[in-house]
Amino acid sequence: MVARADHLRLDVRLTPRAARDLLEGETRLSDGRRVLLARVRAVPEKGAANDALLALIAKSLGVGRSRVLLVGGATSRLKSVRVEGDPAPLAAGLAAFRKIRSPKKETA
């Protein structure tokens, strides 16, 4: 998450075709970056999963859908999302989702 004067930028790892739309929390990738984990029911065709992600973030933060933009990663699981507005209340709105989750350990 990067806060600027007029917006907040989020790095998100998206899982499409999930059982429900959900922001799961924050995790660290193998390269050390922190990302917000998100799941959406939509399929990754014609931008449907991206649209569902943007709508989920807007609803979770209590902002209008038009204030949430995809700025990177349109065809990747890793997305960069920009949320327009005062970053302080936006970051406070994300606090409930920022609990860091440990990566799942694979069993042999």
N, CA, C and O of each residue as an XYZ file, in Angstrom:
432
protein
N       0.854     -1.174      0.000
C       0.000      0.000      0.000
C       0.900      1.237      0.000
O       1.823      1.354      0.806
N       0.616      2.136     -0.902
C       1.357      3.392     -0.989
C       0.359      4.535     -0.909
O      -0.571      4.606     -1.712
N       0.545      5.425      0.050
C      -0.346      6.573      0.215
C       0.283      7.795     -0.436
O       1.451      8.100     -0.196
N      -0.473      8.476     -1.240
C      -0.081      9.743     -1.852
C      -1.038     10.818     -1.337
O      -1.925     10.531     -0.534
N      -0.859     12.044     -1.796
C      -1.689     13.156     -1.316
C      -3.161     12.987     -1.681
O      -4.034     13.386     -0.910
N      -3.448     12.403     -2.838
C      -4.835     12.339     -3.302
C      -5.323     10.933     -3.617
O      -6.430     10.774     -4.131
N      -4.526      9.909     -3.322
C      -4.964      8.546     -3.607
C      -4.165      7.527     -2.795
O      -3.181      7.849     -2.129
N      -4.627      6.305     -2.881
C      -3.978      5.173     -2.245
C      -3.744      4.139     -3.338
O      -4.643      3.866     -4.133
N      -2.538      3.557     -3.387
C      -2.258      2.512     -4.368
C      -2.078      1.193     -3.638
O      -1.317      1.102     -2.675
N      -2.783      0.171     -4.105
C      -2.756     -1.141     -3.483
C      -2.179     -2.165     -4.449
O      -2.478     -2.134     -5.643
N      -1.359     -3.066     -3.940
C      -0.932     -4.229     -4.708
C      -1.809     -5.375     -4.241
O      -1.938     -5.623     -3.042
N      -2.412     -6.075     -5.196
C      -3.408     -7.096     -4.886
C      -3.065     -8.383     -5.625
O      -2.673     -8.350     -6.792
N      -3.212     -9.506     -4.948
C      -3.116    -10.814     -5.607
C      -4.537    -11.344     -5.704
O      -5.189    -11.600     -4.692
N      -5.011    -11.507     -6.944
C      -6.398    -11.873     -7.205
C      -6.533    -13.349     -7.545
O      -5.759    -13.890     -8.335
N      -7.517    -13.988     -6.943
C      -7.881    -15.360     -7.285
C      -9.298    -15.343     -7.850
O     -10.255    -15.114     -7.110
N      -9.442    -15.582     -9.154
C     -10.780    -15.632     -9.752
C     -11.427    -17.003     -9.526
O     -10.784    -17.926     -9.029
N     -12.691    -17.123     -9.893
C     -13.466    -18.368     -9.779
C     -13.525    -18.889     -8.342
O     -13.494    -20.099     -8.120
N     -13.608    -18.004     -7.394
C     -13.685    -18.395     -5.980
C     -15.141    -18.680     -5.605
O     -16.058    -18.406     -6.379
N     -15.334    -19.223     -4.430
C     -16.678    -19.514     -3.946
C     -17.443    -18.250     -3.578
O     -18.672    -18.220     -3.642
N     -16.699    -17.191     -3.187
C     -17.359    -15.932     -2.834
C     -16.391    -14.771     -3.029
O     -15.181    -14.974     -3.130
N     -16.924    -13.568     -3.080
C     -16.106    -12.359     -3.194
C     -15.625    -11.988     -1.795
O     -16.423    -11.886     -0.863
N     -14.295    -11.783     -1.652
C     -13.748    -11.631     -0.321
C     -12.360    -11.008     -0.365
O     -11.535    -11.368     -1.204
N     -12.105    -10.059      0.555
C     -10.742     -9.600      0.814
C     -10.255    -10.416      1.997
O     -10.843    -10.357      3.076
N      -9.174    -11.185      1.803
C      -8.731    -12.146      2.816
C      -7.723    -11.610      3.808
O      -7.633    -12.123      4.923
N      -6.980    -10.617      3.448
C      -5.928    -10.128      4.321
C      -4.696     -9.809      3.503
O      -4.749     -9.706      2.278
N      -3.608     -9.659      4.191
C      -2.367     -9.299      3.527
C      -1.361    -10.432      3.694
O      -1.351    -11.109      4.722
N      -0.524    -10.637      2.694
C       0.519    -11.647      2.770
C       1.784    -11.104      2.135
O       1.771    -10.077      1.457
N       2.866    -11.810      2.368
C       4.140    -11.468      1.737
C       4.403    -12.464      0.624
O       4.239    -13.672      0.795
N       4.812    -11.939     -0.515
C       5.207    -12.798     -1.625
C       6.627    -13.290     -1.395
O       7.302    -12.829     -0.474
N       7.080    -14.210     -2.212
C       8.425    -14.765     -2.053
C       9.509    -13.706     -2.228
O      10.615    -13.858     -1.709
N       9.195    -12.624     -2.963
C      10.175    -11.545     -3.144
C      10.114    -10.492     -2.039
O      10.835     -9.495     -2.093
N       9.252    -10.710     -1.028
C       9.164     -9.809      0.111
C       8.092     -8.739      0.017
O       7.817     -8.051      1.000
N       7.483     -8.590     -1.151
C       6.417     -7.581     -1.290
C       5.181     -7.991     -0.512
O       4.854     -9.174     -0.411
N       4.496     -6.993      0.038
C       3.213     -7.226      0.697
C       2.099     -6.981     -0.309
O       2.110     -5.994     -1.044
N       1.147     -7.887     -0.327
C      -0.007     -7.737     -1.215
C      -1.277     -8.071     -0.448
O      -1.263     -8.859      0.496
N      -2.358     -7.463     -0.867
C      -3.672     -7.756     -0.333
C      -4.221     -8.956     -1.107
O      -4.191     -8.963     -2.337
N      -4.717     -9.961     -0.402
C      -5.294    -11.138     -1.055
C      -6.774    -10.901     -1.291
O      -7.502    -10.482     -0.391
N      -7.213    -11.177     -2.522
C      -8.619    -10.995     -2.863
C      -9.110    -12.189     -3.669
O      -8.366    -12.766     -4.461
N     -10.350    -12.546     -3.461
C     -11.003    -13.620     -4.224
C     -12.299    -13.070     -4.792
O     -13.019    -12.328     -4.125
N     -12.589    -13.446     -6.040
C     -13.858    -13.055     -6.663
C     -14.462    -14.264     -7.372
O     -13.745    -15.164     -7.810
N     -15.774    -14.272     -7.478
C     -16.472    -15.371     -8.155
C     -16.343    -15.288     -9.660
O     -16.460    -16.305    -10.343
N     -16.110    -14.120    -10.186
C     -16.076    -13.916    -11.636
C     -14.933    -14.699    -12.283
O     -13.912    -14.983    -11.657
N     -15.140    -15.036    -13.556
C     -14.114    -15.726    -14.329
C     -13.178    -14.696    -14.964
O     -13.584    -13.560    -15.209
N     -11.940    -15.082    -15.229
C     -10.982    -14.126    -15.803
C     -11.120    -14.002    -17.320
O     -10.165    -14.241    -18.059
N     -12.301    -13.631    -17.771
C     -12.556    -13.455    -19.201
C     -13.131    -12.069    -19.448
O     -14.030    -11.614    -18.741
N     -12.599    -11.419    -20.453
C     -13.088    -10.102    -20.878
C     -13.116     -9.084    -19.740
O     -13.963     -8.190    -19.730
N     -12.207     -9.212    -18.791
C     -12.106     -8.244    -17.709
C     -13.122     -8.411    -16.593
O     -13.224     -7.554    -15.716
N     -13.880     -9.509    -16.614
C     -14.922     -9.693    -15.599
C     -14.343     -9.803    -14.194
O     -14.895     -9.230    -13.254
N     -13.239    -10.532    -14.036
C     -12.632    -10.673    -12.709
C     -12.052     -9.338    -12.236
O     -12.142     -9.007    -11.054
N     -11.460     -8.576    -13.153
C     -10.931     -7.256    -12.786
C     -12.052     -6.334    -12.339
O     -11.912     -5.631    -11.338
N     -13.164     -6.329    -13.068
C     -14.306     -5.489    -12.689
C     -14.856     -5.896    -11.328
O     -15.213     -5.042    -10.516
N     -14.922     -7.208    -11.079
C     -15.416     -7.694     -9.793
C     -14.472     -7.275     -8.664
O     -14.925     -6.917     -7.576
N     -13.167     -7.319     -8.919
C     -12.190     -6.885     -7.921
C     -12.371     -5.410     -7.584
O     -12.395     -5.039     -6.410
N     -12.498     -4.574     -8.599
C     -12.647     -3.138     -8.367
C     -13.931     -2.837     -7.600
O     -13.946     -1.978     -6.718
N     -15.009     -3.547     -7.939
C     -16.275     -3.361     -7.221
C     -16.145     -3.823     -5.765
O     -16.689     -3.185     -4.864
N     -15.428     -4.927     -5.532
C     -15.221     -5.430     -4.172
C     -14.422     -4.435     -3.338
O     -14.773     -4.170     -2.188
N     -13.369     -3.889     -3.896
C     -12.559     -2.913     -3.166
C     -13.372     -1.656     -2.872
O     -13.314     -1.126     -1.762
N     -14.131     -1.175     -3.860
C     -14.967      0.012     -3.654
C     -15.979     -0.221     -2.527
O     -16.152      0.629     -1.654
N     -16.637     -1.368     -2.556
C     -17.632     -1.673     -1.526
C     -16.976     -1.795     -0.153
O     -17.507     -1.293      0.838
N     -15.825     -2.462     -0.092
C     -15.132     -2.673      1.183
C     -14.650     -1.370      1.805
O     -14.626     -1.232      3.028
N     -14.264     -0.407      0.956
C     -13.764      0.879      1.456
C     -14.857      1.934      1.562
O     -14.621      3.022      2.087
N     -16.044      1.622      1.070
C     -17.147      2.564      1.149
C     -16.998      3.754      0.220
O     -17.407      4.867      0.552
N     -16.404      3.514     -0.954
C     -16.260      4.574     -1.950
C     -16.994      4.164     -3.221
O     -17.337      2.996     -3.403
N     -17.229      5.130     -4.091
C     -17.885      4.845     -5.351
C     -16.983      4.038     -6.272
O     -15.761      4.185     -6.243
N     -17.582      3.198     -7.079
C     -16.828      2.350     -8.004
C     -15.965      3.183     -8.963
O     -14.891      2.738     -9.369
N     -16.420      4.367     -9.319
C     -15.671      5.218    -10.249
C     -14.374      5.751     -9.651
O     -13.529      6.266    -10.383
N     -14.201      5.638     -8.339
C     -12.977      6.117     -7.673
C     -11.915      5.035     -7.545
O     -10.848      5.282     -6.983
N     -12.193      3.834     -8.063
C     -11.261      2.712     -7.986
C     -10.847      2.328     -9.408
O     -11.692      1.995    -10.239
N      -9.539      2.378     -9.679
C      -9.024      2.149    -11.029
C      -7.951      1.072    -11.029
O      -7.133      1.000    -10.112
N      -7.956      0.235    -12.061
C      -6.895     -0.736    -12.260
C      -5.787     -0.044    -13.042
O      -6.008      0.404    -14.167
N      -4.598      0.048    -12.456
C      -3.501      0.759    -13.121
C      -2.391     -0.169    -13.588
O      -1.463      0.275    -14.265
N      -2.468     -1.440    -13.240
C      -1.454     -2.375    -13.703
C      -1.875     -3.804    -13.443
O      -2.603     -4.081    -12.490
N      -1.413     -4.722    -14.301
C      -1.669     -6.139    -14.111
C      -2.995     -6.625    -14.643
O      -3.598     -7.526    -14.060
N      -3.466     -6.051    -15.738
C      -4.777     -6.421    -16.273
C      -4.895     -7.909    -16.582
O      -5.977     -8.477    -16.431
N      -3.814     -8.555    -17.010
C      -3.873     -9.973    -17.357
C      -3.071    -10.843    -16.389
O      -2.791    -12.003    -16.690
N      -2.707    -10.305    -15.255
C      -1.898    -11.017    -14.269
C      -2.690    -11.207    -12.987
O      -3.671    -10.503    -12.751
N      -2.267    -12.160    -12.156
C      -2.886    -12.308    -10.837
C      -2.498    -11.158     -9.918
O      -3.250    -10.800     -9.011
N      -1.326    -10.582    -10.152
C      -0.874     -9.451     -9.339
C      -1.334     -8.157     -9.983
O      -0.977     -7.866    -11.124
N      -2.112     -7.392     -9.267
C      -2.727     -6.160     -9.773
C      -2.226     -4.957     -8.994
O      -1.818     -5.068     -7.838
N      -2.264     -3.819     -9.642
C      -2.013     -2.555     -8.971
C      -3.295     -1.734     -9.113
O      -3.761     -1.474    -10.222
N      -3.850     -1.335     -7.982
C      -5.144     -0.646     -7.950
C      -4.964      0.719     -7.313
O      -4.290      0.850     -6.291
N      -5.564      1.731     -7.914
C      -5.534      3.098     -7.383
C      -6.922      3.448     -6.867
O      -7.919      3.284     -7.570
N      -6.973      3.935     -5.622
C      -8.239      4.368     -5.022
C      -8.125      5.864     -4.793
O      -7.302      6.316     -3.997
N      -8.951      6.634     -5.492
C      -8.934      8.092     -5.393
C      -9.561      8.541     -4.080
O     -10.563      7.982     -3.636
N      -8.964      9.550     -3.467
C      -9.520     10.126     -2.247
C      -8.443     10.356     -1.208
O      -7.263     10.089     -1.437
N      -8.867     10.853     -0.073
C      -7.956     11.117      1.043
C      -7.413      9.781      1.551
O      -8.194      8.926      1.968
N      -6.094      9.582      1.526
C      -5.541      8.274      1.888
C      -5.723      7.878      3.349
O      -5.761      6.684      3.647
N      -5.836      8.828      4.267
C      -5.964      8.481      5.689
C      -7.224      7.658      5.970
O      -7.118      6.578      6.552
N      -8.413      8.130      5.577
C      -9.595      7.293      5.843
C      -9.612      6.019      5.004
O     -10.159      5.005      5.438
N      -9.024      6.054      3.810
C      -8.967      4.848      2.987
C      -8.097      3.790      3.656
O      -8.463      2.615      3.698
N      -6.949      4.204      4.177
C      -6.058      3.272      4.868
C      -6.726      2.731      6.129
O      -6.569      1.557      6.466
N      -7.465      3.586      6.820
C      -8.181      3.131      8.013
C      -9.235      2.093      7.638
O      -9.452      1.133      8.377
N      -9.885      2.282      6.499
C     -10.867      1.315      6.026
C     -10.254     -0.032      5.684
O     -10.915     -1.065      5.792
N      -9.005     -0.024      5.277
C      -8.307     -1.271      4.953
C      -7.756     -1.985      6.174
O      -7.391     -3.158      6.087
N      -7.689     -1.313      7.298
C      -7.051     -1.878      8.489
C      -7.620     -3.236      8.867
O      -6.880     -4.110      9.317
N      -8.904     -3.426      8.694
C      -9.528     -4.699      9.051
C      -9.053     -5.846      8.169
O      -9.125     -7.007      8.574
N      -8.568     -5.535      6.968
C      -8.150     -6.567      6.021
C      -6.643     -6.769      6.000
O      -6.158     -7.627      5.263
N      -5.890     -6.011      6.782
C      -4.446     -6.000      6.654
C      -3.724     -7.008      7.534
O      -2.493     -7.024      7.563
N      -4.450     -7.839      8.242
C      -3.792     -8.850      9.059
C      -2.943     -9.730      8.130
O      -3.437    -10.272      7.141
N      -1.678     -9.855      8.468
C      -0.776    -10.627      7.604
C      -1.020    -12.118      7.797
O      -1.004    -12.639      8.913
N      -1.242    -12.775      6.682
C      -1.462    -14.215      6.695
C      -0.167    -14.911      6.316
O       0.580    -14.439      5.458
N       0.085    -16.014      6.951
C       1.266    -16.807      6.604
C       0.970    -17.588      5.332
O      -0.145    -18.076      5.151
N       1.965    -17.712      4.440
C       1.738    -18.536      3.256
C       1.442    -19.972      3.687
O       1.973    -20.452      4.688
N       0.586    -20.651      2.916
C       0.267    -22.034      3.231
C       1.484    -22.911      3.000
O       2.211    -22.753      2.019
N       1.688    -23.829      3.916
C       2.804    -24.762      3.770
C       2.324    -25.984      3.001
O       1.246    -26.521      3.253
N       3.144    -26.399      2.068
C       2.791    -27.571      1.281
C       3.111    -28.820      2.077
O       4.130    -28.897      2.762
N       2.232    -29.789      1.975
C       2.473    -31.063      2.644
C       2.974    -32.065      1.625
O       2.569    -32.040      0.463
N       3.841    -32.931      2.057
C       4.442    -33.906      1.134
C       3.609    -35.151      1.029
O       3.968    -36.073      0.296
